[in-house]
Amino acid sequence: MKVLIKSDSIYKLNTLKISVLGVLILCASASRIIGQPDVSTNSFTRYEVLSDRIEELVKELEYSDDVARDFADMVLGWSDTEKQTILAIWNEKLTKAREECEKGNISKSQLSAIEKNIINDLTYWIKKEIAPDVNFFDLTDIIKAKRAQCVGYAHILYILGNSVGLNINAINVTERVSNEFTKGHVADIVTLTNGQKVMVDVGLGFVSKSFILDKEFSKAGNYWELKDKKNPLEIHKRFQIVDRNGLLAQLLLKHGNDYLKSNQFNKAISEFTKAIKISPKYPDPYINRGGIYGTTGETNKALSDLNKAIEIDPKSAFAYNNLALIHLNSGKFAQSISNCNTAIEISPKYPDPYLIRGSAYYTQKEFTKSISDCTRAIELNPNLAAAYYIRGAAYVYSKPEEAKKDFDKALDLNPALKPSIKKISDSFELDIAIENK
């Protein structure tokens, strides 16, 4: 990409046929205004190489040439108080430090300290220029909105870090620093010259202390699990390191989820299937595709996907939860309860398995257990309409006034429950003013 033609002033100068010397002077001035380094041969070559590398990394994630160019223009416009492009500064600093290390003038530990400082600065600049927003993960939208969520942040750090000469991989996080089991959270891990690692989560705003991976973590199947549960490093506790295909799968998963939210099941399945094909050790697309198959009544396909997800990640509370829901809808209540028990054991603060188990208990007329589970689900998620509905249905046999309160709350949260609640209200003469909801 010929960066100098970015400036409109160049076209105007050519049109007016200003002297060659005047063009060169004004071009150098324009380059400083947009944040380019001075137009010396070495600095301009470094700028071009850096720009090309950024575009190459973006296109490896299957973005168009236009998106790659726009992204490079955006980030190469980030400049310091002297109007010098910060990425070029970091790239030059890192290159010189590595040359000094190769000559024996500085140690690997000193070089790693320089790398760590650049990681800190890069994380700061990304968060400064790109605001947090859960709705933006695709670079096409991030460029326009200057906003991103965890996937977007992780991909930006991956692209920029590797472009300046760092060694960065994205990670799929399944247990966060907050002890929360999660699905779809993405961060990064950096390998320093001395072999140590640094974990970075731009969205949560942390850069960890350096650590030795196999000293602090043990490898369990496809995942790294923190040994010291007290977590003195204050980092994510369980994660999977991914390659470029893993990055692509993360994007496909997010696109599939967007289709899923609008009930475009076929398009969602298509995106999840693409993600599975290029990254078969990534469990989340199996979980989500299995959930769709369960919704559409394709039970065998659903069970196959969810069991595959569990094979990849035996600690996926989300896979066990979806499995429990399928067994509940198939009338296999004992299996559903067993799956819920496993999900709750893995992730005690995940509300959905309490709701599903409460539903299974309700179906088996174990109303006290049903009420207890639904109450716990509501404690964990006060906006879970189905939990109020199931608990209300269980209460009608013993505490009709409590049932009315729960049904009122369920209708406030989800008016689509009107027909079901009206049927129960009429059967038990609860006299709920459903028409006013």
C-alpha positions in Angstrom: 0.0 0.0 0.0 1.5 3.4 -1.0 0.6 5.3 2.1 1.7 8.8 0.8 -1.2 8.9 -1.7 -3.5 8.9 1.3 -3.2 12.7 1.5 -5.5 14.7 -0.7 -2.9 17.5 -0.7 -0.7 15.4 -3.0 -3.4 15.3 -5.7 -3.9 19.1 -5.4 -0.2 19.7 -5.7 0.1 17.6 -8.8 -2.9 19.4 -10.3 -1.4 22.8 -9.6 2.0 21.7 -11.0 3.9 23.0 -8.0 7.6 22.5 -8.1 9.0 19.0 -7.3 10.8 20.5 -4.2 7.5 22.0 -3.0 5.7 18.7 -3.4 8.3 16.9 -1.4 8.3 19.5 1.4 4.5 19.5 1.7 4.2 15.7 1.4 6.6 15.4 4.4 4.5 17.9 6.3 1.3 16.0 5.4 2.8 12.7 6.5 3.5 14.1 9.9 -0.1 15.5 10.2 -1.7 12.1 9.6 0.8 10.4 12.0 3.4 8.9 9.6 7.1 9.0 10.4 9.3 11.4 8.5 9.8 10.5 4.9 13.3 9.2 5.1 14.1 6.1 3.1 14.5 3.8 6.1 11.5 5.1 8.1 9.2 5.1 5.0 10.3 1.5 4.1 9.6 0.4 7.7 6.2 2.1 7.5 5.3 0.4 4.3 6.5 -3.0 5.5 4.4 -2.6 8.7 1.4 -1.5 6.7 1.7 -4.6 4.4 2.1 -6.9 7.4 -1.0 -5.6 9.1 -3.0 -6.0 5.9 -1.7 -9.5 5.4 -2.7 -10.5 9.0 -6.2 -9.0 8.5 -6.7 -10.8 5.2 -5.6 -14.1 6.7 -8.8 -13.8 8.8 -10.7 -13.7 5.5 -11.5 -10.0 5.5 -11.5 -8.1 2.2 -8.7 -6.0 0.8 -10.8 -2.9 1.6 -11.3 -3.9 5.2 -7.6 -4.7 5.5 -6.6 -1.3 4.1 -9.1 0.6 6.2 -7.9 -1.2 9.4 -4.2 -0.5 8.6 -5.0 3.2 7.9 -6.9 3.4 11.2 -4.2 1.9 13.4 -1.3 3.6 11.6 -3.0 6.9 12.4 -2.4 6.3 16.1 0.5 8.7 16.8 2.4 10.2 19.8 2.8 13.8 20.7 5.4 14.3 18.0 3.1 12.8 15.4 5.1 9.7 15.1 3.2 6.4 14.4 3.4 4.5 17.6 3.3 1.1 15.9 6.4 2.0 13.8 8.1 3.2 17.0 7.5 -0.1 18.8 8.5 -2.1 15.7 11.8 -0.2 15.4 12.4 -0.4 19.2 11.8 -4.2 19.2 14.0 -4.7 16.1 16.9 -2.8 17.5 16.6 -4.6 20.9 16.7 -8.0 19.2 19.7 -7.0 17.2 21.4 -6.0 20.5 20.4 -9.3 22.0 21.9 -11.2 19.1 25.1 -9.3 19.5 25.2 -10.1 23.2 24.8 -6.5 24.3 21.6 -7.2 26.2 20.3 -10.5 27.7 17.1 -12.4 26.8 15.6 -11.2 30.1 16.3 -7.6 29.2 14.8 -8.1 25.7 11.7 -9.7 27.3 11.3 -6.7 29.6 11.2 -4.5 26.5 8.6 -6.8 25.0 6.6 -6.6 28.1 6.6 -2.8 28.1 5.5 -2.8 24.5 2.6 -5.2 25.4 1.5 -2.8 28.2 1.7 0.2 25.8 -0.2 -1.6 23.0 -2.9 -2.7 25.4 -3.3 0.8 26.7 -3.6 2.3 23.1 -6.1 -0.3 21.9 -8.4 0.4 24.9 -7.8 4.2 24.5 -8.8 4.2 20.8 -11.5 1.4 20.8 -14.3 1.7 23.4 -15.8 -1.5 24.9 -19.1 -2.6 23.5 -20.6 -6.1 23.5 -22.2 -5.6 20.0 -19.0 -5.3 18.0 -16.7 -8.2 17.1 -16.2 -7.9 13.3 -13.4 -5.6 12.2 -15.6 -4.1 9.5 -17.9 -2.7 12.2 -15.1 -1.9 14.7 -13.4 0.3 12.1 -16.6 2.4 11.8 -17.8 2.4 15.4 -14.4 2.4 17.2 -16.0 -0.1 19.6 -15.3 -3.7 20.3 -16.0 -6.7 22.6 -13.7 -9.4 23.7 -13.3 -11.2 20.4 -12.6 -7.9 18.6 -10.1 -6.8 21.2 -8.3 -10.1 21.1 -8.1 -10.1 17.3 -6.8 -6.5 17.3 -4.1 -7.3 19.8 -3.2 -10.4 17.8 -2.9 -8.5 14.5 -1.0 -5.4 15.9 1.2 -7.4 18.3 2.4 -9.8 15.6 2.8 -7.0 13.1 5.3 -5.2 15.3 7.2 -8.4 16.0 5.7 -9.9 19.1 4.6 -13.6 19.4 0.8 -13.6 20.2 -1.9 -16.2 20.1 -5.5 -15.9 21.0 -7.0 -18.1 23.7 -10.5 -19.4 24.3 -11.2 -18.8 28.0 -13.5 -21.3 29.8 -12.9 -20.2 33.4 -12.2 -16.5 34.0 -10.2 -14.8 36.7 -13.5 -14.2 38.5 -14.1 -17.9 39.0 -16.8 -17.7 36.4 -17.1 -20.5 33.8 -17.8 -18.9 30.5 -18.5 -19.7 26.8 -17.2 -17.5 24.0 -14.8 -15.3 26.0 -11.5 -14.6 24.1 -8.2 -13.1 25.3 -4.6 -13.4 24.3 -1.3 -15.0 25.4 2.1 -13.6 24.5 5.3 -15.7 24.4 8.4 -13.6 25.4 11.9 -14.2 24.1 12.9 -15.8 27.5 10.1 -18.4 27.0 7.8 -17.0 29.6 4.2 -16.0 28.9 2.0 -13.0 29.5 -1.8 -13.1 29.5 -3.6 -10.1 28.2 -7.3 -9.3 28.3 -7.8 -5.9 26.7 -11.6 -5.9 27.4 -11.1 -6.5 31.1 -8.0 -4.3 31.2 -5.3 -6.5 32.5 -1.8 -7.5 31.5 -0.5 -10.3 33.7 2.8 -10.8 35.3 5.2 -13.0 33.3 4.9 -16.7 34.1 6.1 -20.1 33.0 3.2 -21.9 31.4 3.8 -25.5 32.5 4.9 -24.4 36.0 1.6 -22.5 36.7 -0.7 -24.6 34.5 -1.2 -28.3 33.9 -2.4 -29.6 30.5 -5.7 -31.4 30.6 -6.8 -32.6 27.2 -7.2 -29.5 25.0 -7.0 -27.1 27.9 -4.5 -25.5 30.3 -5.8 -25.4 33.9 -4.3 -23.2 36.6 -2.7 -25.3 39.4 -3.0 -22.8 42.3 -6.7 -22.1 42.7 -5.9 -19.1 44.9 -4.7 -17.5 41.6 -1.9 -15.2 42.9 -1.2 -14.1 39.3 -4.9 -13.0 38.9 -5.2 -14.5 35.5 -7.8 -16.6 33.7 -7.8 -20.1 35.1 -8.6 -22.3 32.2 -8.1 -21.8 28.5 -7.4 -23.3 25.1 -4.6 -21.8 22.9 -5.8 -21.3 19.3 -4.1 -20.9 15.9 -5.3 -18.8 12.9 -8.1 -21.3 12.1 -9.2 -20.9 15.7 -9.4 -17.1 15.2 -11.6 -17.7 12.1 -13.8 -20.1 14.1 -14.3 -17.4 16.7 -15.6 -15.0 14.1 -17.8 -17.7 12.5 -19.3 -18.5 15.9 -20.2 -14.9 16.5 -21.8 -14.5 13.1 -23.7 -17.7 13.7 -24.9 -16.4 17.1 -26.2 -13.3 15.4 -28.2 -15.4 13.0 -29.4 -17.5 16.0 -30.7 -14.4 17.8 -32.9 -13.6 14.8 -34.1 -17.3 14.5 -32.3 -17.7 11.1 -31.5 -21.3 12.0 -30.2 -22.5 8.6 -27.7 -19.6 8.3 -26.6 -20.1 11.9 -26.1 -23.8 11.3 -24.0 -23.0 8.2 -21.7 -20.7 10.2 -21.3 -23.2 13.0 -20.6 -26.0 10.5 -17.9 -23.9 8.9 -16.3 -23.2 12.3 -16.3 -26.9 13.1 -14.7 -27.8 9.8 -11.7 -25.4 10.2 -11.3 -25.8 14.0 -12.7 -29.2 15.1 -11.3 -29.0 18.6 -13.4 -25.9 19.4 -16.5 -27.1 21.3 -18.7 -23.9 21.2 -19.9 -24.4 17.6 -20.9 -28.0 18.4 -22.8 -26.7 21.5 -24.7 -24.0 19.6 -25.4 -26.2 16.6 -26.6 -28.9 18.9 -28.9 -26.4 20.6 -30.5 -25.6 17.3 -31.0 -29.2 16.3 -32.7 -29.8 19.7 -35.0 -26.9 19.0 -35.9 -28.1 15.6 -36.6 -31.7 16.8 -33.5 -33.3 15.2 -32.7 -35.1 18.5 -30.0 -37.5 17.2 -28.0 -34.7 15.5 -28.3 -32.6 18.7 -27.1 -35.5 20.9 -24.2 -36.2 18.5 -23.1 -32.5 18.6 -23.4 -32.1 22.4 -21.6 -35.4 23.1 -18.8 -34.3 20.8 -18.5 -31.0 22.6 -18.2 -32.9 25.9 -15.6 -35.2 24.4 -13.6 -32.0 23.5 -14.3 -30.3 26.8 -15.4 -32.5 29.6 -15.9 -29.4 31.8 -18.4 -27.7 29.5 -21.4 -26.8 31.8 -23.1 -25.4 28.7 -22.9 -28.7 26.8 -24.3 -30.6 29.7 -27.0 -28.0 30.1 -28.2 -28.3 26.5 -28.0 -32.1 26.8 -30.3 -31.8 29.9 -32.8 -29.7 28.0 -33.0 -32.2 25.2 -33.5 -35.1 27.6 -36.2 -33.1 29.5 -38.1 -32.5 26.2 -37.7 -36.2 25.4 -39.3 -37.2 28.7 -36.0 -38.7 30.0 -36.2 -36.9 33.3 -33.6 -38.9 35.2 -31.0 -38.3 32.5 -31.9 -34.6 32.4 -31.5 -34.3 36.2 -28.1 -36.1 36.0 -26.9 -33.8 33.3 -28.0 -30.8 35.3 -26.2 -32.1 38.4 -23.0 -32.3 36.3 -23.5 -28.8 34.9 -24.1 -27.4 38.4 -21.0 -29.2 39.8 -18.9 -27.6 37.1 -20.4 -24.1 37.3 -22.5 -23.5 40.5 -23.4 -20.0 39.5 -24.8 -20.9 36.1 -28.6 -20.4 36.5 -30.0 -22.5 33.5 -29.3 -26.0 34.8 -31.2 -25.1 38.0 -34.2 -24.1 35.9 -34.1 -27.2 33.8 -33.7 -29.5 36.9 -36.5 -27.6 38.5 -38.7 -28.2 35.4 -37.8 -31.9 35.6 -38.8 -32.1 39.2 -42.0 -30.2 38.5 -42.9 -32.7 35.8 -42.3 -35.5 38.3 -44.5 -33.7 40.8 -41.6 -33.1 43.2 -42.8 -29.5 43.8 -40.6 -28.7 46.8 -37.4 -29.5 44.9 -38.8 -27.7 41.9 -39.4 -24.5 43.9 -35.9 -24.7 45.5 -34.2 -25.0 42.1 -36.2 -22.2 40.5 -35.6 -20.0 43.5 -31.8 -20.6 43.0 -32.1 -19.8 39.3 -33.9 -16.5 40.1 -31.2 -15.6 42.6 -28.6 -16.0 39.9 -30.6 -14.3 37.2 -33.6 -12.2 38.5 -34.8 -11.7 34.9 -35.3 -15.4 34.1 -39.0 -15.4 33.2 -39.3 -19.2 32.9 -38.0 -19.7 36.4 -40.9 -17.5 37.8 -43.3 -19.4 35.6 -42.2 -22.9 36.7 -42.0 -21.9 40.4 -45.5 -20.3 40.1 -46.8 -23.5 38.6 -45.3 -25.5 41.5 -46.7 -23.0 44.1 -50.3 -23.4 42.9 -50.6 -26.6 44.9 -49.5 -25.1 48.2 -49.2 -21.3 48.1 -51.6 -19.8 45.5 -50.8 -16.2 46.5 -47.1 -16.8 45.9 -48.0 -18.4 42.5 -49.9 -15.3 41.5 -46.9 -13.1 42.4 -44.6 -15.4 40.3 -47.0 -15.4 37.3 -47.3 -11.6 37.5 -43.5 -11.3 37.4 -43.2 -13.8 34.6 -45.7 -11.9 32.5 -43.8 -8.6 33.1 -40.6 -10.2 31.9 -42.2 -12.2 29.0 -45.7 -11.4 27.8 -45.5 -14.4 25.5 -46.3 -16.6 28.5 -49.9 -15.2 28.7 -51.6 -18.3 27.1 -49.9 -20.8 29.4 -50.4 -18.7 32.5 -54.1 -18.0 31.6 -54.7 -21.7 31.3 -53.3 -22.4 34.8 -55.1 -19.3 36.3 -58.4 -20.6 34.9 -57.8 -24.1 36.1 -56.9 -23.0 39.7 -59.2 -19.9 39.8 -56.2 -17.6 40.6 -58.0 -14.6 39.1 -54.8 -13.1 37.5 -55.5 -9.9 35.5 -53.8 -11.3 32.4 -55.6 -8.9 30.0 -53.8 -6.0 31.7 -50.4 -7.4 31.0 
